[in-house]
Amino acid sequence: MPTGQLQYLADELSKLREQKLYQKLRILETEQLPVANFDGQEVINLSSNNYLGLTTHPKLKEAAVQAVEEFGVGSGSVRTIAGTMTLHMELEEKIAKFKQVDASVVFQSGFAANAGTVQAILGKEDVIISDELNHASIIDGCRLSRAEIKVFPHKDVEACEKILQEIQDRGGRKLLITDGVFSMDGDIAPLPALVELAEKYGCIMMIDDAHSSGVLGRHGRGTVDHFNLHGRVDIQVGTLSKAIGALGGYVCSTRDTIDFLHHRARPFLFSTSHPPSVAATSIAAFDVLEQEPQLIEELWANTKFFKEGLKNLGFNTGLSETPITPLIVGEDAPAHEFSRQLFRAGVFAQGIGYPTVPHGKARIRTIVTATHTQEELSRALEILEAVARKLRII
Ligand SMILES: *Cc1c(COP(=O)(O)O)cnc(C)c1O
């Protein structure tokens, strides 16, 4: 196939290869499990977001199969035409109840939920105040909204307030937005202080709880519950793709806000709704969160065990406070080399470099789940130690 017009893309890839930043996709050949087969090799899997092991939970599988039998494999339409099924409505009610809010709306992904919502609720007269490490889907939503974007240094409440003072007399609406748990560092946002600022300066407060739902708060209700800020956060986003084990994203807010999103959020209007199996799986997952609280206890017990092991070995785990624990290496190439050698030795922990994290902060990222055994985690620590010593990372 002639590709003259696209040669520049091949050139870009060559540059990545030269810099040793080219990454092949790893292929998962089994279920998403704590020990799984990738690229023909069995490895201890520290790279999934499958916090509670729900991707393979029998109740979720059964719900999916039953939904296929009863409702088929696809919804056949966008939500606003013919693609709103009873299962979608049931899921949204379940989520609203779980999060203790008036209403919720489900999107095809957490990415679509963030991007679609920020774009829909703001316009070019408005201003967004955003943590510098917020997720890419928030950043894209901000850009699509055409609002002015003011970025504050990571978790810096004082800097955030300074921006709010500077723009105090500015017209337009203000949106203060943050991740609840930050996906690359595993630290928790200073929500109580940010919520106070939002109240003091008249901002809409929005939180992206992708990594905290199913992880923090009672039964995994997220950071709003963790900090007991119910009723003080205007918009909460969550994902069905991580702890919930399926696929999708959701927005929680007032009934009117959700109704507005039905009319204006572009992914809701212009992209087909979930297959019934995904909605049914997610409904079953919220039941499991209520019925099997020991999963979250096991997640945190494993997190504590693994983090202590890493600290004892002398790894730099940054500011992590959650099951996401980065092992910070520094430059991009050595971080990727660390990841490659770990994989060969039997541990899958993805290397992450620029532009996903800032220059000089390259790392491998580890995420433990509720379903890892302590033997598996001990073995992972041994392998991490051996490879890191060889590469002089510790
Ligand atoms: C993963 C993630 C998303 C996107 O969720 P998906 O359902 O995978 O699209 C959004 N925000 C944050 C903070 C995330 O980590």
The ligand as an SDF file (V2000), in Angstrom:
LIG
                    3D

 15 15  0  0  0  0  0  0  0  0999 V2000
   -8.5270    5.5110   33.6830 C   0  0  0  0  0  0  0  0  0  0  0  0
   -8.9410    6.8880   33.9950 C   0  0  0  0  0  0  0  0  0  0  0  0
   -9.9810    7.4930   33.2860 C   0  0  0  0  0  0  0  0  0  0  0  0
  -10.6140    6.8420   32.0930 C   0  0  0  0  0  0  0  0  0  0  0  0
  -11.4500    5.8040   32.4230 O   0  0  0  0  0  0  0  0  0  0  0  0
  -11.8180    4.7130   31.3090 P   0  0  0  0  0  0  0  0  0  0  0  0
  -13.0870    4.1470   31.7950 O   0  0  0  0  0  0  0  0  0  0  0  0
  -10.7000    3.7480   31.2460 O   0  0  0  0  0  0  0  0  0  0  0  0
  -11.9830    5.4770   30.0220 O   0  0  0  0  0  0  0  0  0  0  0  0
  -10.3720    8.7590   33.6850 C   0  0  0  0  0  0  0  0  0  0  0  0
   -9.7760    9.4040   34.7160 N   0  0  0  0  0  0  0  0  0  0  0  0
   -8.7720    8.8430   35.4110 C   0  0  0  0  0  0  0  0  0  0  0  0
   -8.1580    9.5890   36.5460 C   0  0  0  0  0  0  0  0  0  0  0  0
   -8.3180    7.5800   35.0660 C   0  0  0  0  0  0  0  0  0  0  0  0
   -7.3030    7.0390   35.7290 O   0  0  0  0  0  0  0  0  0  0  0  0
  1  2  1  0
  2  3  1  0
  2 14  2  0
  3  4  1  0
  3 10  2  0
  4  5  1  0
  5  6  1  0
  6  7  2  0
  6  8  1  0
  6  9  1  0
 10 11  1  0
 11 12  2  0
 12 13  1  0
 12 14  1  0
 14 15  1  0
M  END
$$$$
